[in-house]
């Protein structure tokens, strides 16, 4: 697809933090504005976009083209069925490019 990309990021839980008020295991705190958490989805996406932008700028000497939209869609895959459905969607997506509203005829 020339106007967007798809991918699946598999995060491996490496550290559990004990919640101070309940006997519940929680993942590391969510990323807050201005503070990155290494390995978090926002940090991974931000790093990817930054790297691709820098490579584009260096290759084409183009510093004004906006390459990325502001946000991204990040559904949580909760099991094998979700994974299979999303995997199939990603594989089928290029075949549907001609139907896309941004397809240049």
C-alpha positions in Angstrom: 0.0 0.0 0.0 1.6 3.3 -1.1 -0.2 5.4 1.5 0.0 3.4 4.7 1.6 0.4 6.4 0.5 -2.4 8.6 2.4 -4.4 11.1 2.0 -6.6 14.2 4.2 -5.8 17.2 4.6 -8.6 19.7 5.4 -7.2 23.2 7.0 -9.6 25.6 6.2 -8.8 29.3 9.5 -8.6 31.1 8.7 -6.9 34.4 5.6 -7.0 36.7 5.0 -4.2 39.2 2.9 -5.0 42.3 0.0 -2.5 42.7 0.4 -0.9 46.1 -3.3 -1.0 47.1 -4.5 -4.3 45.7 -3.1 -7.8 45.3 -3.0 -7.4 41.6 -0.1 -7.6 39.2 0.0 -4.7 36.7 2.3 -3.9 33.8 4.6 -1.0 34.0 2.9 2.4 34.2 1.4 3.9 31.0 3.5 6.4 29.1 2.9 10.0 30.3 3.2 13.1 28.2 6.9 14.0 28.1 8.2 10.7 29.4 9.0 7.7 27.3 8.9 4.2 28.4 11.3 2.0 26.5 9.5 -0.9 24.7 6.1 0.8 24.9 3.9 1.0 21.8 4.1 4.8 21.7 7.9 4.7 22.0 8.2 2.0 19.3 6.0 3.9 16.9 7.6 7.3 17.6 11.1 5.8 17.0 10.0 4.0 13.8 8.5 7.2 12.4 11.5 9.3 13.4 13.9 6.8 11.8 12.0 6.6 8.5 11.6 10.4 8.4 15.4 10.9 8.9 16.2 8.4 6.2 13.8 10.1 3.8 15.2 13.5 4.5 18.8 12.3 4.1 18.1 10.4 0.9 15.9 13.0 -0.9 17.1 16.2 0.8 13.4 16.8 1.4 12.7 18.5 4.8 9.3 19.8 4.2 7.2 16.8 3.2 5.0 15.5 6.0 5.3 11.7 5.9 3.1 10.6 8.8 -0.4 11.3 10.2 -0.6 12.3 13.8 -2.0 9.1 15.3 -2.1 5.4 14.7 -4.6 2.6 15.2 -3.4 0.0 17.7 -5.9 -2.7 18.4 -5.0 -5.3 21.0 -4.8 -8.8 19.7 -6.3 -11.0 22.4 -5.9 -14.4 21.0 -5.3 -16.7 18.1 -8.6 -15.8 16.4 -7.8 -12.0 16.6 -4.2 -12.7 15.3 -5.5 -14.8 12.4 -8.1 -12.2 11.4 -5.6 -9.3 11.5 -3.0 -11.3 9.7 -5.5 -12.1 6.9 -6.6 -8.4 6.8 -2.9 -7.3 6.3 -2.3 -9.9 3.6 -5.5 -9.0 1.7 -5.1 -5.2 2.1 -2.9 -4.6 -1.0 -5.4 -6.4 -3.2 -8.0 -3.9 -2.2 -5.9 -0.8 -3.0 -7.9 -0.1 -6.2 -11.0 0.3 -4.1 -9.3 2.8 -1.7 -10.6 6.4 -1.7 -7.0 7.6 -2.1 -6.3 5.4 -5.2 -5.2 7.5 -8.1 -6.9 6.3 -11.2 
